[in-house]
Amino acid sequence: MASRTDSLARPLAVFALLALLALALVAGTGVAVVRQVATDQALAEARQLTTVSARLVERRLSDELLSGDAIASGAMARIVVDAVLVDPIVRVKIWTGEGRIVYSDESRLIGSRYDLDREDLEVLDTGGVVSEVSDVSAPENRFERPFGELLEVYTRLETPGGTPLLFETYQRASSIAGRRRELASTFVPVLVVTLIALSLLMVPIAWILARRVRAAQRERERLMQRAIESSDRERRRIAGDLHDGPVQELAGVSMRLSASAEQVDDARAGAVLRDSASAVRGSVRTLRSAIVGVYPPNLQQVGLSASLSDLVARLSGQGIEADVDIEPTTTFGLEVDALLYRACQETVRNVEEHAGARHVRVSVRAEGAVAVLEVADDGRGIDPVRVERAKEQGHMGLEILEDLVADGGGSITVEPGEHAGTVVRVEVPAS
């Protein structure tokens, strides 16, 4: 039970981390949306407040205000002070199309002239309400700097005589922060509770899915193991039938031919029998090599030296001379022997298929605490371009061998031979 829990712990931890990142992203997006909504609402309220104020001002607006008439200015001041200058509005300005301020609650601005920007002129021409953050560094806004960050909101007025004017209010930007706090206090708790509930719901679902995936994986592994075992049994049966049948029979034939050659008096007949016995022994070696290809030997029983000798014996059928340099009693432990055998098997196969060699030398020795296998051939040599092309085409033998050796704590090098061909050197820590 503990192993199952451990096997699920890692994917669940990864899932939990990814879920936390996703929730954090959702939460951050939600907060950003709330802030934007609050800003939009605050600006909308600022525009609405300016529109209402403009209607109040327009009722008291007279053409005499354009000429600076004191009575007209006084009437405008009363309506502005009594009904317009209410928090968050802190400043009011009324402009002509030429950029002259005809009224402001800051009397020092009245009569001043400044350039209007494109949006101001568009509002004068077409109407509408526009809001933006005020640039307090501008000369016309020098008296608003003590108020800090402000919003400018402006709309169009018209005098009884039909002259268009620009009505502008300055409102404290703190209204945006207040709206943000208000919306955050309303929606953020709901968002947090929803995300927590979602995460609590996802954990058991992830646990169930992980268990199902793990169960399916174990079932696939079990089926794969059964397939491997079935294949292994079938290969063992075929190898056993070949060994106990044709190989033993041919070995007996070879012995009888050798014995007959010693018994006959005719020298020519004896030579024929000896040649026949040698040919049969060659066939036996070829069959044993084929058996090794079908089912590798039991290294613990046969030994590494005999196994490698049988492995390379089939090369003679390809016209390749093979030498094996290893002491008959050499062994490095079952796991290391198996790894060296596997490396030699893959390398010899590559020599057969790709090297075009005439001679191969296999040597195994101990160098200190390291077991060393070298397979040297006199073939055409290694071509890095062909190796990469073979990998791209799906021929992964050498790459798989590199991974196997690396898993065993060893290393493999493939280099050109001293005169020609290729030398494959495998080093593995001896057990």
C-alpha positions in Angstrom: 0.0 0.0 0.0 2.9 2.3 0.8 4.4 1.8 -2.6 1.1 2.7 -4.3 0.9 5.9 -2.2 4.5 6.8 -3.1 3.8 6.2 -6.8 0.9 8.6 -6.7 2.6 11.2 -4.5 4.7 12.7 -7.3 2.0 13.1 -10.0 -0.3 14.5 -7.4 2.3 17.0 -6.2 2.9 18.1 -9.8 -0.8 18.4 -10.3 -1.2 20.4 -7.1 1.6 22.8 -8.1 0.1 23.3 -11.5 -3.3 23.8 -10.0 -1.9 26.4 -7.6 -0.3 28.2 -10.5 -3.6 28.1 -12.4 -5.5 29.3 -9.4 -3.0 32.1 -8.8 -3.3 33.1 -12.5 -7.1 33.1 -12.2 -7.0 35.1 -9.0 -4.6 37.6 -10.5 -6.8 38.0 -13.5 -9.8 38.4 -11.4 -8.2 41.1 -9.3 -7.1 42.9 -12.5 -10.6 42.7 -13.9 -12.1 44.0 -10.6 -9.6 46.9 -10.7 -10.5 47.7 -14.3 -14.2 47.5 -13.6 -13.8 49.8 -10.6 -11.8 52.3 -12.8 -14.4 52.2 -15.5 -17.2 52.7 -13.0 -15.4 55.6 -11.3 -14.9 57.3 -14.7 -18.5 56.7 -15.7 -19.7 58.2 -12.4 -17.3 61.1 -13.0 -18.7 61.7 -16.4 -22.3 61.4 -15.1 -21.6 63.9 -12.3 -20.1 66.3 -14.8 -23.1 65.9 -17.1 -25.5 66.8 -14.2 -23.3 69.7 -13.2 -23.2 71.0 -16.8 -27.0 71.0 -16.9 -27.2 73.1 -13.7 -24.6 75.5 -15.0 -26.2 75.8 -18.5 -29.5 77.0 -16.9 -27.7 80.1 -15.5 -25.4 80.6 -18.4 -25.7 84.0 -20.2 -23.9 85.5 -23.2 -22.6 88.4 -20.9 -20.3 85.8 -19.3 -18.2 85.9 -22.5 -17.4 89.5 -22.1 -16.5 89.2 -18.4 -19.6 90.9 -17.1 -19.4 91.0 -13.3 -23.1 90.2 -12.7 -22.9 87.2 -15.0 -19.7 86.0 -13.3 -21.3 86.4 -9.9 -24.4 84.4 -10.9 -22.2 81.6 -12.2 -20.1 81.6 -9.1 -23.2 81.1 -6.9 -24.4 78.1 -8.8 -20.9 76.6 -9.0 -20.2 77.1 -5.3 -23.7 76.0 -4.1 -24.3 73.1 -6.4 -21.2 72.0 -8.3 -18.2 72.2 -6.0 -19.2 69.1 -4.0 -16.7 66.3 -3.3 -15.1 64.9 -5.4 -15.2 68.0 -7.7 -12.6 70.5 -6.6 -12.3 72.8 -9.6 -14.5 74.1 -12.5 -13.4 75.9 -15.7 -15.4 77.2 -18.6 -13.6 77.7 -21.9 -14.3 79.3 -25.2 -13.4 77.7 -28.5 -10.4 80.0 -28.7 -8.9 78.6 -25.5 -9.9 81.5 -23.2 -11.1 80.7 -19.7 -14.3 82.8 -19.2 -15.0 81.4 -15.7 -13.3 79.4 -13.0 -13.8 79.1 -9.3 -10.1 80.0 -9.2 -10.4 83.7 -10.2 -6.8 84.0 -11.2 -7.5 81.8 -14.2 -10.3 84.0 -15.6 -9.2 85.7 -18.8 -6.2 83.4 -19.3 -5.7 81.8 -22.7 -4.3 78.4 -23.5 -4.2 76.0 -26.4 -7.0 73.4 -26.5 -6.1 69.9 -27.6 -7.8 67.9 -30.3 -10.2 66.1 -28.0 -11.3 69.4 -26.4 -12.1 70.8 -29.9 -14.0 67.6 -30.9 -16.2 67.9 -27.8 -16.9 71.5 -28.7 -17.9 70.5 -32.2 -19.8 67.3 -31.6 -20.6 67.2 -27.9 -20.2 64.1 -25.7 -18.4 63.7 -22.4 -14.6 62.8 -22.1 -12.7 61.9 -19.0 -8.9 61.4 -18.5 -6.2 61.8 -15.8 -5.2 65.4 -15.5 -1.8 66.6 -16.4 -1.1 68.8 -13.3 2.3 69.8 -14.9 0.4 71.8 -17.6 0.4 75.6 -17.1 -3.4 75.9 -17.0 -3.4 73.3 -14.2 -0.8 74.9 -11.9 -3.4 75.9 -9.3 -4.7 72.2 -9.1 -1.3 70.7 -8.1 -2.0 70.9 -4.4 -5.0 68.5 -4.9 -2.7 65.7 -6.1 -3.9 63.3 -8.8 -7.1 64.5 -10.5 -9.5 63.4 -13.2 -10.4 65.9 -15.9 -14.0 65.6 -17.3 -15.3 68.0 -19.9 -18.4 68.4 -22.0 -20.1 70.9 -24.2 -22.3 73.9 -23.1 -24.1 76.4 -25.2 -25.0 80.0 -24.3 -28.6 81.3 -25.1 -27.1 83.0 -28.1 -25.7 79.7 -29.5 -22.0 80.1 -28.6 -20.4 76.7 -27.7 -18.4 76.5 -24.5 -16.3 73.8 -22.9 -17.3 72.9 -19.4 -14.6 71.2 -17.4 -14.5 69.7 -13.9 -11.6 68.4 -11.9 -12.4 65.5 -9.6 -10.2 63.7 -7.0 -8.8 60.5 -8.4 -9.2 58.9 -4.9 -12.8 58.1 -6.1 -11.2 55.4 -8.3 -9.4 53.9 -5.3 -12.6 54.0 -3.2 -14.5 52.3 -6.0 -11.8 49.7 -6.2 -12.0 49.0 -2.5 -15.7 48.8 -2.6 -15.8 46.3 -5.5 -12.9 44.3 -4.0 -14.7 44.0 -0.7 -17.7 42.7 -2.6 -16.2 40.4 -5.2 -12.8 39.3 -4.0 -14.1 37.2 -1.1 -16.5 35.5 -3.5 -13.6 34.9 -5.9 -11.4 33.5 -3.1 -14.1 31.2 -1.7 -14.9 29.9 -5.2 -11.3 29.2 -6.0 -10.8 27.4 -2.7 -13.9 25.3 -3.3 -12.7 24.5 -6.8 -9.3 23.4 -5.5 -10.8 21.2 -2.9 -13.0 19.6 -5.5 -10.1 19.1 -7.9 -7.9 17.3 -5.4 -10.1 14.2 -5.0 -10.8 14.2 -8.7 -7.1 14.3 -9.4 -6.5 11.5 -6.9 -9.1 9.3 -8.6 -7.8 10.0 -12.1 -4.2 9.4 -10.9 -5.2 6.0 -9.4 -7.0 5.0 -12.6 -4.0 6.0 -14.7 -1.7 4.1 -12.4 -3.9 1.1 -12.5 -4.0 1.2 -16.3 -0.2 1.6 -16.4 0.2 -1.4 -14.1 -2.1 -3.4 -16.3 -0.1 -2.5 -19.4 3.1 -3.4 -17.6 1.6 -6.7 -16.6 0.4 -7.5 -20.2 3.8 -6.4 -21.5 5.6 -8.6 -19.0 3.4 -11.5 -20.0 4.1 -10.9 -23.7 7.9 -10.7 -23.0 7.7 -13.9 -20.9 5.7 -15.7 -23.7 8.2 -14.5 -26.3 11.0 -15.6 -24.0 9.5 -19.0 -23.5 9.0 -19.4 -27.2 12.6 -18.4 -28.0 13.9 -20.7 -25.3 11.8 -23.6 -26.8 13.1 -22.9 -30.3 16.7 -22.6 -29.1 16.3 -25.8 -27.0 14.9 -27.7 -30.0 17.8 -26.5 -32.2 20.4 -27.4 -29.6 19.0 -30.7 -28.6 18.2 -31.7 -32.2 20.3 -30.6 -35.2 23.2 -29.3 -33.1 23.7 -32.5 -31.1 23.1 -34.6 -34.1 25.6 -32.7 -36.2 28.1 -32.7 -33.3 27.7 -36.5 -33.2 28.2 -36.7 -37.0 31.4 -34.7 -36.7 32.8 -37.0 -34.0 31.9 -40.1 -36.0 33.5 -38.6 -39.2 36.7 -37.8 -37.3 36.8 -41.2 -35.8 36.2 -42.8 -39.2 39.0 -40.7 -40.7 41.5 -42.2 -38.2 40.3 -45.8 -38.9 40.4 -45.9 -42.7 43.5 -47.0 -44.5 42.9 -44.9 -47.7 44.7 -41.6 -47.2 42.4 -39.9 -49.7 39.3 -41.1 -48.1 40.6 -40.1 -44.7 41.3 -36.5 -45.9 37.7 -36.3 -47.3 36.3 -37.5 -44.0 38.4 -35.0 -42.0 37.3 -32.2 -44.3 33.7 -33.3 -43.9 34.1 -33.4 -40.1 35.6 -29.9 -40.2 32.7 -28.6 -42.3 30.2 -30.2 -40.0 31.9 -28.5 -37.0 31.7 -25.2 -38.8 28.0 -25.8 -39.3 27.6 -26.6 -35.6 29.4 -23.3 -34.7 27.1 -21.4 -37.1 24.0 -23.1 -35.6 25.2 -22.3 -32.1 25.7 -18.7 -33.1 22.2 -18.6 -34.5 20.9 -20.1 -31.3 22.7 -17.3 -29.4 20.9 -14.8 -31.6 17.6 -16.4 -30.9 18.1 -16.8 -27.2 21.2 -15.4 -25.4 23.1 -18.0 -23.3 22.8 -18.4 -19.5 26.0 -16.4 -18.7 26.1 -17.8 -15.2 26.3 -21.4 -16.5 28.2 -20.9 -19.8 30.5 -18.1 -18.8 31.3 -14.8 -20.6 34.2 -16.2 -22.6 32.2 -19.0 -24.2 29.2 -16.8 -24.8 31.3 -14.2 -26.6 33.0 -16.9 -28.7 29.6 -18.3 -29.7 28.4 -14.8 -30.5 31.1 -14.0 -33.0 31.2 -17.5 -34.5 28.6 -16.6 -37.0 30.8 -13.9 -38.5 32.8 -16.6 -40.3 29.7 -17.3 -42.4 29.9 -13.6 -43.6 33.5 -14.0 -44.6 34.7 -12.1 -41.5 37.5 -13.4 -39.4 36.9 -12.9 -35.7 39.3 -13.2 -32.7 38.2 -13.2 -29.1 40.8 -12.2 -26.5 39.4 -13.1 -23.1 40.5 -15.5 -20.3 38.2 -18.5 -20.1 37.6 -17.9 -16.4 37.0 -14.1 -16.7 33.9 -12.9 -14.9 32.8 -9.6 -13.5 29.5 -10.6 -11.9 26.3 -11.5 -13.6 25.0 -7.9 -14.2 28.3 -6.6 -15.6 28.8 -9.8 -17.7 25.3 -9.4 -19.1 25.9 -5.7 -20.0 29.2 -6.5 -21.7 27.6 -9.3 -23.7 24.7 -7.0 -24.7 27.2 -4.3 -25.8 29.2 -6.8 -27.8 26.1 -8.3 -29.4 24.9 -4.8 -30.6 28.4 -3.9 -31.8 28.9 -7.1 -33.7 25.5 -6.7 -35.3 26.5 -3.2 -36.5 29.8 -4.6 -37.9 27.9 -7.2 -39.9 25.4 -4.7 -41.3 27.4 -1.6 -41.9 31.2 -1.9 -41.5 32.1 -4.0 -44.6 34.9 -5.4 -42.4 37.2 -8.4 -43.1 38.4 -8.9 -39.5 37.0 -8.2 -36.1 38.8 -8.4 -32.7 36.9 -8.7 -29.4 38.8 -8.2 -26.2 37.7 -8.1 -22.6 39.9 -7.3 -19.7 40.0 -5.7 -16.3 41.7 -2.3 -15.9 41.8 -1.7 -12.2 38.2 -1.6 -10.9 36.8 -1.2 -14.5 35.7 -3.9 -16.9 36.7 -3.0 -20.5 35.2 -4.4 -23.7 36.8 -3.4 -27.0 35.4 -4.4 -30.4 37.7 -3.3 -33.3 37.1 -3.9 -37.0 39.0 -3.0 -40.2 35.9 -1.8 -42.1 35.0 1.4 -43.8 35.1 3.4 -40.5 32.4 5.4 -38.7 30.7 8.2 -40.6 29.0 10.7 -38.3 26.6 11.8 -41.1 25.5 8.2 -41.7 25.0 7.7 -37.9 22.8 10.8 -37.6 20.9 9.7 -40.7 20.3 6.3 -39.3 19.0 7.8 -36.0 16.6 9.9 -38.0 15.4 6.9 -39.8 14.6 5.1 -36.6 17.8 2.9 -36.2 18.4 3.5 -32.5 20.7 0.5 -31.7 23.8 2.5 -30.8 21.8 5.2 -28.9 19.9 2.5 -26.9 23.3 0.8 -26.2 24.7 4.1 -24.9 21.7 4.4 -22.6 22.1 0.9 -21.3 25.8 1.4 -20.6 25.1 4.7 -18.9 22.4 3.1 -16.7 25.0 0.6 -15.6 27.3 3.4 -14.5 29.6 3.0 -17.5 30.6 4.8 -20.7 31.0 4.0 -24.3 33.2 5.6 -26.9 33.2 5.1 -30.7 36.4 6.2 -32.4 38.2 5.5 -35.7 40.8 2.7 -35.6 44.5 3.4 -35.7 44.8 2.4 -39.3 41.2 1.9 -40.5 37.9 0.8 -39.3 36.2 1.5 -35.9 37.0 0.8 -32.3 34.1 0.6 -29.8 35.2 0.8 -26.2 32.9 0.1 -23.3 33.9 0.7 -19.7 31.8 -0.5 -16.8 32.6 -0.5 -13.1 33.4 -4.1 -12.1 31.2 -5.5 -9.4 
